[in-house]
Amino acid sequence: MIQVRDFRDVEAQPAVEGVTKRVVIGPEEGAPTFNMRVFEVQPGHASPHHSHWWEHEVFVLSGRGLVCTDQGDVPISHGSTVFVPGGEMHQFQNTGGDVLRFLCLVPQEWLQEFAVSRAEGVEKPEA
């Protein structure tokens, strides 16, 4: 069944100091493979500098900031799209005076085995 709701109807959960996350689409909504999350980073705050197996697809809704990578810092703002491959160190910093808000799409945890096998060059068998 198609579901429509305002993202603000989902309670924001603290991620780290100055950063909240809302899982607006995920397993609880019946999504079988991906999660859509809305992050809000307060001015002067940032996500942790980290990496993990999954990729991110990010769309910046509002605010200004930086994506900090091992290759350098890249400015982002309203309308920016960001692809973070799995295994890449990254951080989202708010450098502006307003909230940095972005959508972040990630695969669900159960896909880790497939993603790791693919990264190692092992093809998934045909069904």
C-alpha positions in Angstrom: 0.0 0.0 0.0 1.3 3.5 -0.9 2.1 5.6 2.2 2.3 9.4 2.3 3.2 11.4 5.4 5.1 14.5 6.5 8.6 13.7 7.5 8.1 15.8 10.7 5.5 13.3 11.8 8.4 10.8 12.5 10.1 11.5 15.8 13.7 12.8 15.5 16.2 10.6 17.3 19.5 11.9 18.5 22.4 10.5 16.5 25.3 12.5 18.1 25.4 15.9 19.8 23.8 18.4 17.4 22.6 15.8 14.9 19.2 14.1 14.7 18.0 11.3 12.4 14.5 10.3 11.3 14.0 7.0 9.5 11.0 8.1 7.4 10.9 4.9 5.2 12.3 1.6 6.3 11.3 -1.9 7.5 8.4 -0.6 9.7 6.8 0.9 6.6 7.3 -2.3 4.6 10.3 -1.2 2.6 12.2 -4.5 1.8 15.7 -3.2 0.7 16.4 0.5 1.5 16.0 3.1 4.2 15.3 6.7 3.7 16.5 8.9 6.5 16.4 12.6 7.2 19.3 14.1 9.0 19.4 17.5 10.6 22.8 18.9 11.6 22.7 22.0 13.8 25.1 24.9 13.1 28.6 24.2 14.2 28.0 20.5 14.5 28.9 17.4 12.4 28.4 13.7 12.0 31.2 11.5 13.2 34.1 11.0 10.7 33.5 7.3 9.9 33.1 4.6 7.3 31.0 1.5 6.9 30.2 -1.2 4.3 27.2 0.5 2.8 27.0 3.3 0.3 25.0 6.5 0.8 23.0 8.5 -1.6 22.4 12.0 -0.2 20.3 14.9 -1.3 20.7 18.2 0.5 17.3 19.8 1.3 18.5 23.0 3.1 21.5 24.6 4.7 25.2 24.7 3.9 28.1 22.5 4.9 31.0 20.3 3.9 31.4 16.7 3.1 34.8 15.9 4.6 36.6 13.0 2.9 40.2 11.6 2.8 40.5 13.4 -0.6 39.5 16.8 0.9 36.5 18.8 1.9 33.7 19.5 -0.6 31.1 22.3 -0.1 27.4 21.3 -0.2 24.2 23.2 -0.1 20.5 23.1 -1.1 20.2 20.9 -4.2 23.6 19.1 -3.8 23.7 15.4 -4.4 26.4 13.3 -2.8 27.4 9.7 -3.4 29.5 8.1 -0.7 30.8 4.6 -1.7 31.0 1.9 1.0 34.3 1.9 2.8 35.0 5.6 2.3 35.7 7.8 5.3 33.3 10.7 5.4 31.7 13.3 7.6 28.9 15.9 7.1 29.7 19.3 8.8 27.3 22.3 9.1 29.2 25.4 8.3 26.2 27.7 7.9 23.9 29.6 10.3 20.9 27.4 9.7 20.1 23.7 10.0 21.8 21.5 7.4 19.0 19.0 6.4 19.6 16.1 4.0 18.0 12.9 2.8 20.2 9.9 3.1 19.3 6.6 1.4 21.1 3.4 2.5 20.6 -0.3 2.0 19.2 -2.4 4.8 21.6 -4.5 6.9 20.6 -7.8 5.4 22.2 -6.7 2.1 25.7 -6.6 3.7 26.7 -10.1 2.6 25.7 -9.4 -1.0 27.5 -6.1 -1.0 30.7 -7.6 0.5 30.6 -10.5 -2.0 30.2 -8.1 -4.9 33.1 -5.9 -3.7 35.3 -9.0 -3.5 34.3 -9.9 -7.1 32.1 -12.8 -6.2 28.9 -12.8 -8.3 25.6 -13.6 -6.7 24.2 -16.8 -8.2 21.2 -16.5 -10.5 17.9 -17.3 -8.8 
